[in-house]
Amino acid sequence: MNESVHLSLGNKVVARGAQLIAMQVTGPNSRSDFHISPTEELFFQVKGEIEIQIVEFGPDLKRVIGGSERMIVLKEGESCVVKAH
């Protein structure tokens, strides 16, 4: 990462294309809601560690009772793709 890039607290769109939106999210950031996206999401952790809670939703976008729930922990330099839902 370019050291001259200033990471301010919050969320910022850094690039937008026909099939891609790149965001810079800095924190600390704690949320109890769930982001529902019709597209895959790529996470890359630049610094520190993040916990991403994944919960199964049905086609009606309601949380599936007894559905899959897991936590992904990304450490500095790691990445993962979360499938569309």
C-alpha positions in Angstrom: 0.0 0.0 0.0 1.2 3.5 -0.8 2.1 5.1 2.5 1.0 8.5 1.2 -2.7 7.3 1.2 -4.5 8.8 4.1 -6.9 6.3 5.8 -9.6 8.4 7.4 -12.3 6.9 9.6 -15.4 5.7 7.7 -16.4 4.4 4.3 -15.4 5.8 0.9 -15.9 4.6 -2.7 -12.5 4.7 -4.3 -13.4 3.2 -7.7 -16.6 2.5 -9.6 -17.1 0.4 -12.8 -19.9 -1.3 -14.6 -19.6 -4.5 -12.5 -17.4 -3.4 -9.6 -17.4 -0.9 -6.7 -14.2 -0.7 -4.7 -14.6 0.8 -1.2 -12.1 1.7 1.5 -13.5 1.0 4.9 -11.6 2.1 8.0 -12.5 1.6 11.6 -12.9 0.6 14.3 -16.3 -0.5 13.0 -18.8 -2.5 14.9 -22.2 -3.4 13.4 -25.0 -5.8 14.3 -26.9 -5.5 11.0 -26.3 -7.7 7.9 -25.4 -6.5 4.4 -27.4 -8.3 1.7 -25.8 -8.1 -1.7 -26.8 -9.6 -5.1 -23.1 -9.7 -6.0 -20.0 -11.3 -4.6 -17.9 -9.2 -2.2 -14.1 -9.3 -1.9 -12.5 -8.4 1.4 -8.8 -7.5 1.7 -7.5 -6.6 5.1 -4.7 -4.0 4.9 -4.0 -3.6 8.5 -5.2 -5.2 11.8 -7.9 -7.8 11.9 -11.6 -8.0 11.0 -14.4 -10.4 11.9 -17.1 -10.9 9.2 -20.2 -12.6 10.4 -21.9 -14.7 7.6 -25.6 -15.6 8.0 -27.8 -17.6 5.7 -30.8 -15.8 4.3 -33.7 -17.3 2.3 -35.0 -16.1 -1.1 -37.4 -13.7 0.7 -34.3 -12.1 2.4 -35.5 -13.3 5.8 -33.0 -14.9 8.1 -33.2 -18.7 7.9 -34.1 -20.2 11.3 -31.5 -22.9 12.0 -29.6 -21.7 9.0 -25.8 -21.6 8.5 -24.0 -19.0 10.6 -20.2 -18.6 10.8 -17.5 -16.0 11.5 -14.6 -15.3 9.1 -11.6 -13.7 10.7 -9.2 -11.9 8.3 -5.8 -10.9 9.5 -3.5 -8.3 8.0 -2.7 -9.2 4.4 -5.5 -11.8 4.0 -8.4 -11.8 1.7 -11.7 -13.7 1.1 -14.7 -13.6 -1.2 -18.2 -13.7 0.2 -20.7 -15.2 -2.2 -23.8 -13.2 -3.4 -27.0 -13.6 -1.5 
